Amino acid sequence: MLEAIGSGLVALLTPQAMTFMVIGVVYGLVVGILPGLGGIVALALLLPFTYGYELAATLALLLGAHIATIWGGSVTSILFNVPGAAKSLALVFDGHPMTQQGQASRALGASAMAALLGGVIGAVFLALSIPIVRPVMLALGPSEYLMLALWGLTIIATFSEGSLLKGLIATAFGIMIAFVGMDPITGTPRFWFDIVYLLDGISFPVAMIGLFAVAEMIKLYVKGETMVDRVTGDERSSVLDGVKDTFRHWWLVVRSSLLGLWIGVLPGVGASVGGIAAYAQAVQTSKTPERFGKGAVEGVIAPDATLGANEGGGLMPTLAFGIPGGESMAILLIAFLSMGIVPGPQMLTTGLDLVFSMVWIIVIANVLTTLLGLGISPYLARLPMLNPNIMIPLVLSVCLFGAFATRGLVADVVVAALFGLTGYYMDKYNYSRANFVIGMVLAEMIERNLHISLSLYGSDFIFTRPIALTMLVLMIVTTALPFVRTYRARSAGREHDT
Amino acid sequence: MTRRAQENIVVAVLACVFVGYIAVALGFGPNARLVPLPIAAVGLLCLMVQIVRQNLGGGLKKNTVNPLTLLTGGQPIAESEPEIAAAPERDVRRELAAFGFVGLFVALIVALGPVPAVFLFCAGYLSISKHYALWKAVALAGAFAATVYLLFVVGLELQLYHGLLEPWIEQF
């Protein structure tokens, strides 16, 4: 394993990998700071660039950008009172009051340092979890992987933002779309309607570009003219104050990071829940909870540490089981697959140096983001406004050009636009796009493992494989739990009323 | 149109898609439809339950659970999904405009190829939105189209598509 740790780092020490890392971090910071874009759009736009470069360099570009968008999103929340992404919502509660009090630099410094410490804790967790997870993974067979994927889907639907039913519908819809094209098991062309283009199936990167990036541009246009605009006041703090605050509240950083790890490991529980949960625990454990909401620095530190650690936690199930922790992990998984990286047991055996490259990327990208962030924070604190009029045509151009670049097919541009429309309406009516994507990604895993299980163990395989059966029981329990709790809560409410 | 009516239309459209999917899947062999058929059936079932729930009194609000309370082991709280009375006229107009410019951009790419389409779309958008004067919009769009060209065509060695109108343009 020590050898893998070393070779993982060496793979990153090439000029291409380091350049891509810096490009990724700078790009991630810019996209993250622009409200309405965020990490998902940043990753979707990078998908066409995942071909033709060194593996470690491409990973550095993707993960570097992803990590930088997290802090970029926090900047928008703190400065403009507009969350850069849903997961940065908790930063608004105390970050913006700090800006109003002339302490924007302090808030940005605390935010950057907390994200760095959280990110490093997440990377260490990912590295430490490998020897623990590896024997578990090797003990699992196709029927267990099938149950794991199905369980992941139901948990994702349960925790999806909005309605559970809508979450399940979106998941089913995503799985259905993934079955368009040639069936790899039986060789049957499915849902192709005599259109040759559809025989190859819907390209996942094209679908992601449409579903997230194009849809976000439509949303931004519909929302209106000015995105954020503020009057900049006197700045009475320094970035160093925020850095000191983070170290002063080290125990809060550790607690929040552990929470971020736990939320990252759970499939489907997005970082948006993580940020709020971290804020809630910071309030609950504070000796002076009345300060929260009025500019308490702990209200900035806790969510950022959680968001930073979330990535290491989220990568673990994504790499080990091929089950993404959230929508950004689903897009990363799509990128991994297009780069020939197949998650599963071999990732933690033959592909161990690649996993450690990712661990190193998380650490280095976090350090780079923090250094850049601390450097630009004093200037960001004086940033007056952002205008979407420039952003919409430029981003939309990259989206549609990127869709074309994925396979060099002009039909992919049309498909990206159609997915953009679908994504816009899914978002508008609260059908989780994350569930749709995760359904799409897991469809192949479900179908393949079901066919293998049937041919290896027969049609009653579920009853002959105790681990799979246990997982099935757990799946039923975890899906039924929200309904039971809702029913109990309503019954209790009715009894209370009478 | 009320939010409930809009939600009902969405469910109806999705139900049509799911029913069509099931009808097509029934034509496949048993192995090829082994997963798609039950998944679509489960999805359709969820849609049926959804349409019933959202049309009950206060259904749109009762429909949701709070993931945070589930995660922290607390009592689930119905999330406030406001029953919006009607989409403002302005939003509908802007939606149509957004779909229009996305459609126009796609049409430009199909007709002229991606690079000229990027230039024309950006120049048009920036000048029509009155963010820049025409000459500035054209200059920015030109610089951006050149960057995109360098990035994708030179950097990624992408084979460009020259558009449906290429034979016609070549005549001139």
Interface residues (C-beta under 8 A of the other chain):
Chain A: P48 F49 Y51 G52 T158 F159 S160 E161 G162 S163 L164 L165 K166 L168 I169 A172 F173 I175 M176 F179 D183 I185 T186 T188 R190 F191 V214 M217 I218 Y221 V222 G224 I263 L266 V269 V273 I276 A277 A280 N387 N389 I390 I392 P393 L394 L396 S397 V398 L400 F401 G402 F404 A405 G408 V410 V413 V414 A417 G420 L421 Y424 Y425 Y429 N430 Y431 A443 I446 E447 L450 H451 L481 P482 R485 T486 A489
Chain B: Q6 E7 V10 L14 V17 F18 Y21 V24 A25 F28 G29 N31 A32 L34 V35 P36 I39 A40 V42 G43 C46 L47 V49 Q50 R53 N63 T64 V65 P67 L68 L70 L71 T72 Q75 P76 E79 E81 D91 R94 E95 A97 A98 F99 F101 V102 G103 F105 V106 I109 V110 P114 A117 V118 F121 C122 Y125 L126 S129 H131 L140 A141 F144 V148 F152 L156 E157 L158 Q159 Y161
